């Protein structure tokens, strides 16, 4: 059954638009595509450039806010994600079905707690997920890939795993040797002093003010994650209008000039 699912997935890949993507985003959860990169994705689409999104989990351990039962949440969030994809005019989109890491207790804030407070999740499926992402990238051939930085931005284990999966697939597929550039989300300020040893500042600041309407529509699509939206606005309101990234590959040199062009 597992082999048949993988074969069907490969078949679906072959009927996608066989064209080089200008930008591909590889993230862990539904809603990871909109807060920090929604404006950039919308800008690329507006300019006629091709974009792609790989969402690795169903987000089944997230909040439902009473909009559905916990059992219904994965499919509910899949619909929310599709609405976000439509708002951002993403041309190539695949969502995998892996479970996301569950907070050890429902009182835990799964946005800010340390990895030790999470159970399971994407980290248990890294080799399999890497193989599936590798197959997609072979078809999409992205020029630029965005994902989480090595520490996951907030040390969430799913974020860290998505970084590891993206980098492993790019390396195994020879994309890095062929010049694919890789960027990670980069918070403009240190959010937690305990993360100072891994936090690195942005190298790229992108004004996405002209693309706020599709970005806000994408954020609004994730109704079950309204508390996450509030939390993002409380901590990083500037990233709504200025999206910030750090170039990971090629590694950033401190004598380079900070810019906006990816």
Residue pairs with C-beta under 8 A, 6 or more apart in sequence:
6 132
9 132
9 135
10 135
13 135
13 136
13 139
14 139
16 92
16 139
16 140
17 50
17 91
17 92
18 139
19 50
20 50
20 140
20 141
20 142
20 143
21 50
21 51
21 52
21 91
21 92
21 140
21 141
21 142
21 143
22 44
22 49
22 50
22 51
22 142
22 143
22 144
23 40
23 41
23 44
23 49
23 50
23 51
23 52
23 142
23 143
23 144
23 145
23 146
23 262
24 51
24 52
24 53
24 54
24 92
24 137
24 140
24 142
24 144
24 145
24 146
25 33
25 37
25 41
25 51
25 52
25 53
25 54
25 145
25 146
25 147
26 54
26 56
26 133
26 145
26 146
26 147
26 162
26 165
26 166
26 169
27 33
27 53
27 54
27 55
27 56
27 147
27 148
27 159
27 162
28 55
28 56
28 57
28 100
28 122
28 148
28 156
28 158
28 159
28 161
28 162
29 55
29 56
29 57
29 59
29 62
29 100
29 158
30 55
30 57
30 58
30 59
30 77
30 78
30 80
30 81
30 84
30 95
30 222
30 225
31 59
31 80
31 81
31 84
31 219
31 222
31 225
31 228
32 55
32 159
33 41
33 53
33 55
33 81
33 84
33 85
33 88
33 90
33 218
34 84
34 88
34 215
34 218
34 219
34 221
34 222
35 219
35 229
35 232
35 239
35 240
36 185
36 239
36 243
36 244
37 146
37 185
37 243
38 84
38 88
38 208
38 211
38 214
38 215
38 218
38 219
38 243
39 206
39 208
39 209
39 211
39 212
39 214
39 215
39 241
39 243
40 146
40 206
40 208
40 211
40 243
40 262
41 51
41 53
41 88
41 89
41 90
42 87
42 88
42 89
42 208
42 211
42 214
42 215
42 218
43 206
43 208
43 210
43 211
44 50
44 51
45 51
45 88
45 89
45 90
45 91
45 214
46 89
46 211
50 91
50 92
51 88
51 89
51 90
51 91
51 92
52 90
52 91
52 92
52 93
52 136
52 140
52 142
53 85
53 90
53 92
53 93
53 94
54 94
54 95
54 96
54 133
54 136
55 81
55 93
55 94
55 95
55 96
56 96
56 98
56 122
56 129
56 133
56 158
56 161
56 162
56 165
57 96
57 97
57 98
57 99
57 100
57 121
57 122
57 158
58 74
58 77
58 78
58 95
58 97
58 98
58 99
58 100
59 73
59 74
59 77
59 100
60 70
60 73
60 74
60 77
60 99
60 100
61 99
61 100
61 101
61 102
61 103
61 110
61 121
62 73
62 77
62 100
62 110
62 224
62 225
63 224
63 225
63 227
63 228
64 70
64 72
64 73
64 76
64 224
65 223
65 224
65 226
65 227
67 76
67 223
67 224
68 76
68 224
73 224
74 97
76 224
77 222
77 224
78 95
80 221
80 222
80 223
80 224
80 225
81 95
81 221
81 222
82 93
83 218
83 221
84 217
84 218
84 219
84 221
84 222
85 93
87 214
87 217
87 218
87 221
88 214
88 215
88 218
89 214
92 140
94 136
96 129
96 132
98 121
98 122
98 125
98 129
99 120
99 121
99 122
100 121
100 122
100 158
101 110
101 115
101 118
101 119
101 120
101 121
101 122
101 123
101 156
101 157
101 158
102 110
102 118
102 119
102 120
102 121
103 109
103 110
103 113
103 117
103 118
103 119
104 117
104 118
104 119
105 117
108 117
108 118
110 118
110 156
111 154
111 156
111 228
111 231
112 154
112 192
114 155
115 155
115 156
115 157
115 160
118 156
118 157
118 158
121 157
121 158
121 161
122 129
122 157
122 158
122 161
122 162
122 165
123 157
123 158
123 160
123 161
126 161
126 164
126 165
126 168
129 161
129 165
130 164
130 165
130 168
130 169
130 172
131 169
133 165
133 166
133 169
134 168
134 169
134 172
134 173
137 169
137 170
137 173
137 175
138 173
141 175
142 175
142 180
143 180
143 181
144 180
144 181
144 182
144 183
144 262
145 166
145 170
145 175
145 180
145 181
145 182
145 183
146 182
146 183
146 184
146 185
146 245
147 162
147 163
147 166
147 167
147 182
147 183
147 184
147 185
148 159
148 160
148 162
148 163
148 184
148 185
149 163
149 184
149 185
149 186
149 198
149 200
149 246
149 248
150 160
150 163
150 184
150 198
150 248
151 160
151 195
151 198
151 199
152 158
152 159
152 160
152 162
152 163
153 159
153 184
153 185
153 186
153 187
154 191
154 192
154 195
155 195
155 198
163 184
166 182
167 182
169 175
170 176
170 180
170 182
170 249
176 182
176 249
180 249
181 247
181 249
181 250
181 262
182 247
182 248
182 249
183 204
183 245
183 246
183 247
183 248
183 262
184 245
184 246
184 248
185 244
185 245
186 200
186 201
186 202
186 203
186 204
186 244
186 245
186 246
187 199
187 202
187 236
187 239
187 244
188 201
188 202
188 205
188 236
188 238
188 239
188 242
188 244
189 236
190 196
190 199
191 235
191 236
200 246
201 246
202 244
202 245
202 246
202 258
203 245
203 246
203 247
203 252
203 256
203 258
203 259
204 244
204 245
204 246
204 247
204 258
204 259
204 260
204 261
204 262
205 242
205 243
205 244
205 258
205 259
205 260
206 242
206 243
206 244
206 245
206 260
206 262
207 241
207 242
207 260
208 215
208 241
208 242
208 243
209 241
212 240
212 241
215 240
219 229
222 228
222 229
232 239
233 240
245 262
246 252
